[in-house]
Amino acid sequence: MLFSKTLDHEMVDACVAEFAAASGCESGGLAAHCYYESADFPGQRLVFTLVGSPLGALSLKVDFAPGQTRLRREFDHLKRLHDALGQDPRNSVVTPVYLSPGGAFHVTQLAEGKTAKEVVYASSQDAQAAQAFRRGGQWLEALHKSTVPQEAPIWLGWMTDTLSRRLEAGDSAVPAARIEAEMQRLKRELAPFQGAPHPRAFSHGDYLGGNLILGRGINIGLDFTESEEKHRVYDVVDFLKMDVMRPCPQSVIGPEGLNRSAREMFLRGYRLPLSPDLLTLCLRGRLLIDWVAITQDRLEQSAFQRRKYAAHETRLTAALALTG
């Protein structure tokens, strides 16, 4: 087995043995290989590939925090969505296989294919990246249609509140005067939408490009630990914002800060009603939050953070130039 240095080997062995007994196979024939460990929760939240089972390649997800219920909730979501999307040949979720009675781990089928993020960032051709955004929209539409549609007032002040806290912390690499100006501008622009009814649905909650597998003819969602009823626009924002790190000419940047083709192709797949103006503001607000979150220390210590800082500054400057 391949383990993190902070991992309790015996606890993982116990998970493998429990699953082996429940699935009727020899535990000695199963091999677990750690391929993800949470940076915020080292030694607690990890994901393994599990090979050697007659059920095929599997994924073993653990959370060793005492009393946690997040994996039990996620497994329930997977079961419901697997049934709800069962007749959709293009969109699905990873197949749930086993939930430990204690809730410390679950097992799912291992989805084959590249993530949408891998496709978008590795592609040298705009058409390939565009198709990844379109498929991301298709999958999200299927997810949001899996529950009865509803509308509820939306509260948008969390964005400017987040910026205000970063300004008070005083450690952002973005100049304080720029943060203050953009925060006040965003507050004015969001005011007409504050408290207005907008569509809600069962949402992924962490719909990043790494949480969608683009298989052969099928899109497969994973990681539902943050899922809940939310306004639909936030899932859209989470997925589309990965475009900011992909180089593009300034001439194709839209008022939200994205390559226009990314948004256009996503909305070809995602056809549910959504306010285009609200989407523009939420996207620009999220890019601003991510930019301001880069501290001076991180900027100095990391080449990636410098690229991220520059990309966000370029996109936001271009977007704001379009809106006056």
GUFIRO-636233 format. One line per 3 residues: number of its first residue (from 1); their letters; for each residue x, y, z of C-alpha. Coordinates in pm, whole numbers, plus 50000, padded with zeros to 5 digits. Example, Ala and Ser with C-alpha at 12.3 -4.5 7.8 and 13.67 -1.06 7.14 Angstrom:
<rs>
1) AS) 51230 49550 50780; 51367 49894 50714 $
</rs>
This chain:
<rs>
1) MLF) 50000 50000 50000; 50102 50361 49942; 50034 50577 50245 $
4) SKT) 50056 50933 50357; 50308 50987 50639; 50027 51104 50868 $
7) LDH) 49798 50808 50799; 49704 50542 51052; 49784 50224 50857 $
10) EMV) 49591 49998 51091; 49271 50198 51044; 49293 50166 50666 $
13) DAC) 49369 49795 50696; 49057 49760 50909; 48847 49935 50642 $
16) VAE) 48981 49706 50372; 48918 49397 50586; 48563 49508 50665 $
19) FAA) 48482 49564 50299; 48641 49233 50201; 48424 49049 50453 $
22) ASG) 48109 49232 50343; 48174 49168 49973; 48281 48807 50016 $
25) CES) 48640 48833 49897; 48978 48773 50057; 49119 49086 50223 $
28) GGL) 49470 48975 50133; 49374 49003 49767; 49282 49371 49794 $
31) AAH) 49535 49651 49756; 49467 50013 49854; 49671 50294 49700 $
34) CYY) 49633 50647 49836; 49593 50904 49558; 49434 51196 49742 $
37) ESA) 49481 51347 50087; 49312 51666 50205; 49568 51939 50272 $
40) DFP) 49336 52082 50538; 49266 51747 50707; 49582 51535 50666 $
43) GQR) 49554 51181 50794; 49174 51209 50817; 49025 51268 50472 $
46) LVF) 49177 51048 50203; 49080 50858 49890; 49231 50530 49769 $
49) TLV) 49204 50313 49465; 49109 49962 49571; 49214 49687 49334 $
52) GSP) 49184 49310 49343; 48807 49296 49395; 48586 49085 49166 $
55) LGA) 48370 49398 49142; 48643 49571 48940; 48838 49888 49014 $
58) LSL) 48696 50067 49316; 48743 50388 49513; 48773 50380 49893 $
61) KVD) 48701 50713 50063; 48772 50758 50433; 48715 51023 50697 $
64) FAP) 48859 50931 51035; 48736 51240 51223; 48540 51122 51531 $
67) GQT) 48163 51144 51490; 48168 51272 51132; 47857 51209 50920 $
70) RLR) 47965 51360 50588; 48040 51028 50416; 47707 50880 50522 $
73) REF) 47527 51183 50374; 47735 51160 50058; 47656 50792 50014 $
76) DHL) 47283 50867 50051; 47313 51136 49784; 47491 50893 49553 $
79) KRL) 47222 50630 49592; 46943 50876 49517; 47120 51032 49221 $
82) HDA) 47226 50697 49079; 46857 50601 49070; 46737 50944 48951 $
85) LGQ) 46983 50957 48660; 46955 50587 48581; 46769 50642 48253 $
88) DPR) 47004 50915 48130; 47262 50764 47892; 47487 51070 47904 $
91) NSV) 47496 51171 48271; 47551 50974 48589; 47735 50964 48920 $
94) VTP) 47989 50717 49054; 47814 50393 49147; 47776 50346 49524 $
97) VYL) 47890 50002 49640; 47929 49988 50019; 47886 50213 50322 $
100) SPG) 48052 50115 50647; 47794 50090 50928; 48019 50315 51135 $
103) GAF) 48025 50578 50858; 48405 50611 50851; 48434 50503 50487 $
106) HVT) 48247 50411 50175; 48331 50233 49851; 48222 50330 49500 $
109) QLA) 48307 50217 49152; 48613 50396 49012; 48508 50612 48717 $
112) EGK) 48728 50589 48410; 48826 50893 48209; 48986 51235 48248 $
115) TAK) 48843 51508 48463; 48699 51816 48295; 48980 52017 48454 $
118) EVV) 49245 51791 48300; 49085 51827 47956; 49051 52205 47980 $
121) YAS) 49406 52268 48103; 49584 52010 47887; 49412 52092 47560 $
124) SQD) 49600 52302 47309; 49285 52332 47099; 49003 52565 47201 $
127) AQA) 48746 52326 47056; 48840 52048 47298; 48819 52279 47598 $
130) AQA) 48487 52413 47471; 48341 52062 47456; 48449 52001 47817 $
133) FRR) 48252 52311 47920; 47950 52197 47717; 47954 51855 47881 $
136) GGQ) 47992 52021 48220; 47672 52210 48147; 47492 51895 48037 $
139) WLE) 47575 51712 48357; 47477 52003 48580; 47143 52041 48405 $
142) ALH) 47070 51674 48476; 47163 51721 48842; 46951 52031 48888 $
145) KST) 46654 51863 48718; 46673 51569 48959; 46462 51758 49218 $
148) VPQ) 46145 51965 49197; 46230 52323 49089; 46169 52607 49333 $
151) EAP) 46249 52973 49381; 46369 53159 49687; 46519 53501 49766 $
154) IWL) 46892 53516 49709; 47136 53678 49952; 47446 53808 49780 $
157) GWM) 47608 54004 50059; 47838 53714 50142; 48062 53819 49852 $
160) TDT) 48125 54173 49970; 48144 54050 50331; 48422 53811 50226 $
163) LSR) 48610 54091 50055; 48566 54313 50360; 48722 54048 50585 $
166) RLE) 49018 54011 50352; 49063 54387 50352; 49059 54393 50732 $
169) AGD) 49315 54110 50749; 49554 54333 50556; 49758 54048 50405 $
172) SAV) 49628 54040 50048; 49873 54090 49763; 49607 54308 49598 $
175) PAA) 49646 54674 49701; 49395 54778 49967; 49269 55071 49758 $
178) RIE) 49189 54836 49470; 49004 54595 49700; 48800 54878 49849 $
181) AEM) 48708 55021 49508; 48608 54685 49360; 48415 54588 49674 $
184) QRL) 48207 54905 49664; 48148 54866 49293; 48034 54507 49333 $
187) KRE) 47802 54606 49618; 47630 54864 49396; 47595 54622 49107 $
190) LAP) 47453 54341 49322; 47198 54562 49501; 46916 54521 49242 $
193) FQG) 46937 54141 49273; 46954 54123 49652; 46650 53944 49797 $
196) APH) 46493 53877 49457; 46362 53525 49386; 46597 53301 49191 $
199) PRA) 46587 52928 49115; 46718 52677 49369; 46784 52306 49333 $
202) FSH) 46974 52020 49489; 47326 52138 49410; 47667 51979 49396 $
205) GDY) 47814 52244 49625; 48172 52196 49505; 48128 52165 49130 $
208) LGG) 48488 52213 49031; 48637 52078 48711; 48809 51801 48903 $
211) NLI) 48476 51661 49022; 48344 51566 48678; 48481 51269 48486 $
214) LGR) 48445 51288 48108; 48413 50924 48009; 48340 50777 47669 $
217) GIN) 47999 50920 47589; 47911 50975 47955; 47970 51244 48216 $
220) IGL) 48017 51115 48570; 47992 51333 48879; 48175 51263 49204 $
223) DFT) 48242 51411 49549; 47906 51513 49695; 48020 51591 50048 $
226) ESE) 47919 51958 50015; 47586 51896 49842; 47271 52074 49957 $
229) EKH) 46979 52283 49833; 47127 52607 49695; 47066 52865 49428 $
232) RVY) 47160 52708 49096; 47385 52992 48988; 47657 52894 49238 $
235) DVV) 47723 52553 49081; 47752 52724 48742; 48003 52973 48882 $
238) DFL) 48212 52700 49047; 48258 52512 48721; 48310 52805 48486 $
241) KMD) 48568 52984 48698; 48838 52729 48609; 48860 52903 48271 $
244) VMR) 49049 53190 48433; 49376 52992 48435; 49360 52910 48064 $
247) PCP) 49547 53159 47844; 49336 53350 47592; 49351 53678 47396 $
250) QSV) 49213 53979 47580; 48975 54037 47289; 48767 53728 47377 $
253) IGP) 48724 53807 47749; 48365 53889 47843; 48222 54116 48116 $
256) EGL) 48239 53837 48374; 48612 53778 48314; 48586 53454 48117 $
259) NRS) 48665 53350 47764; 48329 53408 47600; 48335 53061 47441 $
262) ARE) 48359 52889 47783; 48037 53049 47904; 47864 53007 47568 $
265) MFL) 47947 52638 47541; 47854 52566 47901; 47513 52725 47846 $
268) RGY) 47460 52517 47534; 47462 52218 47766; 47292 52389 48061 $
271) RLP) 46955 52513 47934; 46769 52580 48259; 46656 52940 48317 $
274) LSP) 46920 53160 48476; 46958 53538 48491; 47251 53622 48259 $
277) DLL) 47321 53948 48443; 47328 53777 48781; 47558 53508 48645 $
280) TLC) 47796 53776 48514; 47812 53949 48852; 47850 53626 49052 $
283) LRG) 48131 53511 48827; 48314 53843 48850; 48260 53850 49225 $
286) RLL) 48404 53500 49264; 48710 53584 49054; 48762 53894 49265 $
289) IDW) 48737 53691 49588; 48987 53435 49459; 49227 53710 49352 $
292) VAI) 49209 53897 49682; 49261 53569 49874; 49618 53547 49741 $
295) TQD) 49839 53677 50023; 50167 53858 49980; 50352 53567 50141 $
298) RLE) 50200 53313 49901; 50276 53539 49607; 50643 53557 49703 $
301) QSA) 50683 53186 49776; 50494 53019 49490; 50535 53045 49114 $
304) FQR) 50185 52901 49072; 50037 53171 49295; 50213 53436 49085 $
307) RKY) 50059 53289 48769; 49721 53277 48940; 49751 53637 49057 $
310) AAH) 49846 53758 48709; 49567 53560 48541; 49299 53698 48774 $
313) ETR) 49429 54054 48743; 49430 54030 48362; 49080 53884 48342 $
316) LTA) 48925 54126 48592; 49089 54431 48437; 48962 54331 48094 $
319) ALA) 48613 54257 48226; 48580 54585 48411; 48695 54778 48105 $
322) LTG) 48389 54643 47924; 48144 54755 48191; 48272 55112 48233 $
</rs>
